[in-house]
């Protein structure tokens, strides 16, 4: 069973946004004494499984309401 593409996954979009902000700060950060950053994990939910029979047979939920 093929898992459908998750149109709500913003991982790549967030990565591009963070990279552009870092690139914009790169010149001004060179004269700073302290540079503080945060590390985080971007979680992405690809599909909700309603019922799993085995590794290749499962039924996906149609919506969050079904959960």
N, CA, C and O atoms as a GROMACS GRO file, in nm:
protein
  268
    1UNK      N    1   0.084  -0.118   0.000
    1UNK     CA    2   0.000   0.000   0.000
    1UNK      C    3   0.088   0.124   0.000
    1UNK      O    4   0.179   0.136   0.082
    2UNK      N    5   0.062   0.215  -0.091
    2UNK     CA    6   0.142   0.337  -0.102
    2UNK      C    7   0.085   0.445  -0.010
    2UNK      O    8  -0.036   0.468  -0.008
    3UNK      N    9   0.173   0.511   0.066
    3UNK     CA   10   0.131   0.618   0.155
    3UNK      C   11   0.120   0.747   0.074
    3UNK      O   12   0.215   0.783   0.005
    4UNK      N   13   0.006   0.816   0.079
    4UNK     CA   14  -0.010   0.939   0.000
    4UNK      C   15   0.080   1.051   0.051
    4UNK      O   16   0.117   1.054   0.168
    5UNK      N   17   0.114   1.143  -0.040
    5UNK     CA   18   0.194   1.260  -0.004
    5UNK      C   19   0.119   1.344   0.099
    5UNK      O   20  -0.002   1.365   0.087
    6UNK      N   21   0.191   1.391   0.200
    6UNK     CA   22   0.130   1.473   0.304
    6UNK      C   23   0.139   1.620   0.266
    6UNK      O   24   0.247   1.679   0.274
    7UNK      N   25   0.028   1.679   0.224
    7UNK     CA   26   0.030   1.818   0.180
    7UNK      C   27   0.051   1.916   0.296
    7UNK      O   28   0.074   2.034   0.273
    8UNK      N   29   0.044   1.868   0.420
    8UNK     CA   30   0.063   1.954   0.536
    8UNK      C   31   0.206   1.952   0.589
    8UNK      O   32   0.237   2.023   0.685
    9UNK      N   33   0.293   1.873   0.529
    9UNK     CA   34   0.432   1.863   0.574
    9UNK      C   35   0.507   1.991   0.536
    9UNK      O   36   0.524   2.019   0.417
   10UNK      N   37   0.549   2.065   0.635
   10UNK     CA   38   0.617   2.193   0.611
   10UNK      C   39   0.766   2.185   0.645
   10UNK      O   40   0.831   2.288   0.661
   11UNK      N   41   0.820   2.064   0.656
   11UNK     CA   42   0.960   2.047   0.695
   11UNK      C   43   1.055   2.120   0.601
   11UNK      O   44   1.140   2.196   0.646
   12UNK      N   45   1.042   2.097   0.472
   12UNK     CA   46   1.132   2.161   0.375
   12UNK      C   47   1.114   2.312   0.373
   12UNK      O   48   1.211   2.387   0.363
   13UNK      N   49   0.989   2.356   0.383
   13UNK     CA   50   0.960   2.500   0.384
   13UNK      C   51   1.023   2.566   0.507
   13UNK      O   52   1.079   2.675   0.497
   14UNK      N   53   1.015   2.500   0.622
   14UNK     CA   54   1.075   2.554   0.745
   14UNK      C   55   1.227   2.557   0.733
   14UNK      O   56   1.289   2.653   0.778
   15UNK      N   57   1.286   2.455   0.675
   15UNK     CA   58   1.431   2.449   0.657
   15UNK      C   59   1.480   2.564   0.570
   15UNK      O   60   1.580   2.628   0.601
   16UNK      N   61   1.410   2.591   0.461
   16UNK     CA   62   1.447   2.702   0.372
   16UNK      C   63   1.435   2.835   0.446
   16UNK      O   64   1.520   2.922   0.430
   17UNK      N   65   1.330   2.850   0.526
   17UNK     CA   66   1.311   2.973   0.604
   17UNK      C   67   1.420   2.995   0.705
   17UNK      O   68   1.471   3.107   0.719
   18UNK      N   69   1.458   2.891   0.777
   18UNK     CA   70   1.565   2.902   0.877
   18UNK      C   71   1.697   2.934   0.810
   18UNK      O   72   1.773   3.018   0.857
   19UNK      N   73   1.726   2.866   0.698
   19UNK     CA   74   1.852   2.891   0.627
   19UNK      C   75   1.860   3.035   0.579
   19UNK      O   76   1.966   3.097   0.590
   20UNK      N   77   1.751   3.090   0.527
   20UNK     CA   78   1.754   3.228   0.479
   20UNK      C   79   1.776   3.326   0.594
   20UNK      O   80   1.842   3.428   0.576
   21UNK      N   81   1.720   3.297   0.711
   21UNK     CA   82   1.742   3.384   0.828
   21UNK      C   83   1.886   3.377   0.876
   21UNK      O   84   1.945   3.479   0.913
   22UNK      N   85   1.943   3.258   0.875
   22UNK     CA   86   2.084   3.242   0.915
   22UNK      C   87   2.174   3.315   0.816
   22UNK      O   88   2.268   3.384   0.857
   23UNK      N   89   2.146   3.301   0.687
   23UNK     CA   90   2.225   3.371   0.585
   23UNK      C   91   2.218   3.522   0.604
   23UNK      O   92   2.318   3.592   0.587
   24UNK      N   93   2.098   3.573   0.639
   24UNK     CA   94   2.081   3.717   0.659
   24UNK      C   95   2.157   3.767   0.782
   24UNK      O   96   2.202   3.881   0.783
   25UNK      N   97   2.172   3.683   0.885
   25UNK     CA   98   2.241   3.723   1.008
   25UNK      C   99   2.391   3.700   1.002
   25UNK      O  100   2.464   3.749   1.089
   26UNK      N  101   2.437   3.628   0.903
   26UNK     CA  102   2.577   3.586   0.900
   26UNK      C  103   2.674   3.704   0.910
   26UNK      O  104   2.772   3.695   0.984
   27UNK      N  105   2.650   3.811   0.838
   27UNK     CA  106   2.740   3.927   0.843
   27UNK      C  107   2.738   3.998   0.977
   27UNK      O  108   2.844   4.040   1.024
   28UNK      N  109   2.622   4.012   1.039
   28UNK     CA  110   2.613   4.084   1.166
   28UNK      C  111   2.658   3.999   1.284
   28UNK      O  112   2.691   4.054   1.390
   29UNK      N  113   2.661   3.868   1.269
   29UNK     CA  114   2.701   3.782   1.381
   29UNK      C  115   2.852   3.781   1.402
   29UNK      O  116   2.899   3.742   1.509
   30UNK      N  117   2.929   3.823   1.303
   30UNK     CA  118   3.075   3.816   1.315
   30UNK      C  119   3.130   3.913   1.420
   30UNK      O  120   3.239   3.890   1.472
   31UNK      N  121   3.058   4.021   1.452
   31UNK     CA  122   3.108   4.116   1.553
   31UNK      C  123   3.040   4.097   1.689
   31UNK      O  124   3.051   4.185   1.774
   32UNK      N  125   2.973   3.988   1.710
   32UNK     CA  126   2.905   3.961   1.836
   32UNK      C  127   2.992   3.872   1.924
   32UNK      O  128   3.069   3.790   1.874
   33UNK      N  129   2.978   3.889   2.056
   33UNK     CA  130   3.054   3.807   2.151
   33UNK      C  131   2.982   3.676   2.182
   33UNK      O  132   3.047   3.574   2.208
   34UNK      N  133   2.850   3.677   2.179
   34UNK     CA  134   2.772   3.558   2.210
   34UNK      C  135   2.666   3.541   2.101
   34UNK      O  136   2.601   3.637   2.060
   35UNK      N  137   2.652   3.420   2.057
   35UNK     CA  138   2.547   3.389   1.960
   35UNK      C  139   2.470   3.271   2.016
   35UNK      O  140   2.527   3.164   2.037
   36UNK      N  141   2.342   3.289   2.040
   36UNK     CA  142   2.259   3.187   2.102
   36UNK      C  143   2.163   3.130   1.997
   36UNK      O  144   2.101   3.205   1.922
   37UNK      N  145   2.152   3.000   1.993
   37UNK     CA  146   2.060   2.935   1.901
   37UNK      C  147   1.985   2.824   1.970
   37UNK      O  148   2.025   2.777   2.076
   38UNK      N  149   1.878   2.784   1.911
   38UNK     CA  150   1.796   2.675   1.965
   38UNK      C  151   1.791   2.563   1.864
   38UNK      O  152   1.786   2.586   1.743
   39UNK      N  153   1.792   2.443   1.914
   39UNK     CA  154   1.781   2.326   1.829
   39UNK      C  155   1.644   2.265   1.855
   39UNK      O  156   1.601   2.254   1.970
   40UNK      N  157   1.578   2.228   1.752
   40UNK     CA  158   1.446   2.169   1.770
   40UNK      C  159   1.420   2.061   1.667
   40UNK      O  160   1.494   2.047   1.570
   41UNK      N  161   1.317   1.987   1.691
   41UNK     CA  162   1.278   1.880   1.601
   41UNK      C  163   1.145   1.918   1.539
   41UNK      O  164   1.050   1.951   1.610
   42UNK      N  165   1.138   1.914   1.409
   42UNK     CA  166   1.012   1.942   1.340
   42UNK      C  167   0.942   1.809   1.318
   42UNK      O  168   0.988   1.726   1.239
   43UNK      N  169   0.832   1.789   1.387
   43UNK     CA  170   0.758   1.665   1.377
   43UNK      C  171   0.660   1.674   1.261
   43UNK      O  172   0.601   1.780   1.237
   44UNK      N  173   0.644   1.569   1.192
   44UNK     CA  174   0.552   1.567   1.079
   44UNK      C  175   0.471   1.438   1.082
   44UNK      O  176   0.527   1.328   1.087
   45UNK      N  177   0.341   1.453   1.079
   45UNK     CA  178   0.252   1.338   1.080
   45UNK      C  179   0.216   1.306   0.935
   45UNK      O  180   0.152   1.386   0.867
   46UNK      N  181   0.256   1.190   0.889
   46UNK     CA  182   0.232   1.154   0.750
   46UNK      C  183   0.099   1.085   0.727
   46UNK      O  184   0.033   1.111   0.626
   47UNK      N  185   0.060   0.998   0.817
   47UNK     CA  186  -0.069   0.932   0.801
   47UNK      C  187  -0.113   0.872   0.933
   47UNK      O  188  -0.031   0.836   1.018
   48UNK      N  189  -0.242   0.862   0.949
   48UNK     CA  190  -0.300   0.799   1.068
   48UNK      C  191  -0.348   0.660   1.027
   48UNK      O  192  -0.423   0.644   0.931
   49UNK      N  193  -0.303   0.560   1.101
   49UNK     CA  194  -0.340   0.422   1.069
   49UNK      C  195  -0.456   0.381   1.157
   49UNK      O  196  -0.448   0.385   1.280
   50UNK      N  197  -0.565   0.341   1.094
   50UNK     CA  198  -0.684   0.297   1.165
   50UNK      C  199  -0.668   0.153   1.214
   50UNK      O  200  -0.697   0.122   1.329
   51UNK      N  201  -0.622   0.067   1.124
   51UNK     CA  202  -0.608  -0.075   1.157
   51UNK      C  203  -0.487  -0.131   1.082
   51UNK      O  204  -0.475  -0.114   0.960
   52UNK      N  205  -0.398  -0.198   1.154
   52UNK     CA  206  -0.281  -0.261   1.091
   52UNK      C  207  -0.289  -0.412   1.112
   52UNK      O  208  -0.292  -0.460   1.225
   53UNK      N  209  -0.292  -0.484   1.002
   53UNK     CA  210  -0.296  -0.630   1.009
   53UNK      C  211  -0.155  -0.689   1.010
   53UNK      O  212  -0.127  -0.782   1.085
   54UNK      N  213  -0.067  -0.634   0.928
   54UNK     CA  214   0.074  -0.674   0.927
   54UNK      C  215   0.154  -0.560   0.862
   54UNK      O  216   0.102  -0.450   0.842
   55UNK      N  217   0.280  -0.588   0.830
   55UNK     CA  218   0.369  -0.482   0.783
   55UNK      C  219   0.324  -0.420   0.649
   55UNK      O  220   0.358  -0.306   0.620
   56UNK      N  221   0.248  -0.494   0.570
   56UNK     CA  222   0.208  -0.441   0.440
   56UNK      C  223   0.057  -0.424   0.423
   56UNK      O  224   0.011  -0.379   0.318
   57UNK      N  225  -0.021  -0.458   0.524
   57UNK     CA  226  -0.167  -0.444   0.516
   57UNK      C  227  -0.219  -0.358   0.629
   57UNK      O  228  -0.214  -0.396   0.746
   58UNK      N  229  -0.269  -0.240   0.592
   58UNK     CA  230  -0.326  -0.150   0.692
   58UNK      C  231  -0.432  -0.062   0.628
   58UNK      O  232  -0.440  -0.050   0.505
   59UNK      N  233  -0.512  -0.001   0.712
   59UNK     CA  234  -0.616   0.090   0.668
   59UNK      C  235  -0.587   0.227   0.728
   59UNK      O  236  -0.567   0.240   0.848
   60UNK      N  237  -0.586   0.329   0.642
   60UNK     CA  238  -0.561   0.465   0.689
   60UNK      C  239  -0.690   0.530   0.736
   60UNK      O  240  -0.798   0.498   0.686
   61UNK      N  241  -0.678   0.621   0.831
   61UNK     CA  242  -0.793   0.701   0.874
   61UNK      C  243  -0.815   0.810   0.770
   61UNK      O  244  -0.720   0.861   0.710
   62UNK      N  245  -0.940   0.845   0.749
   62UNK     CA  246  -0.973   0.948   0.650
   62UNK      C  247  -0.960   1.089   0.704
   62UNK      O  248  -0.941   1.184   0.628
   63UNK      N  249  -0.971   1.103   0.837
   63UNK     CA  250  -0.968   1.237   0.896
   63UNK      C  251  -0.930   1.228   1.043
   63UNK      O  252  -0.929   1.120   1.102
   64UNK      N  253  -0.899   1.343   1.102
   64UNK     CA  254  -0.870   1.348   1.245
   64UNK      C  255  -0.996   1.318   1.326
   64UNK      O  256  -0.987   1.269   1.438
   65UNK      N  257  -1.114   1.348   1.270
   65UNK     CA  258  -1.240   1.318   1.339
   65UNK      C  259  -1.252   1.169   1.368
   65UNK      O  260  -1.303   1.128   1.473
   66UNK      N  261  -1.204   1.088   1.275
   66UNK     CA  262  -1.212   0.943   1.289
   66UNK      C  263  -1.128   0.896   1.408
   66UNK      O  264  -1.156   0.791   1.465
   67UNK      N  265  -1.026   0.971   1.444
   67UNK     CA  266  -0.941   0.935   1.555
   67UNK      C  267  -1.018   0.944   1.684
   67UNK      O  268  -0.963   0.917   1.791
   0.00000   0.00000   0.00000
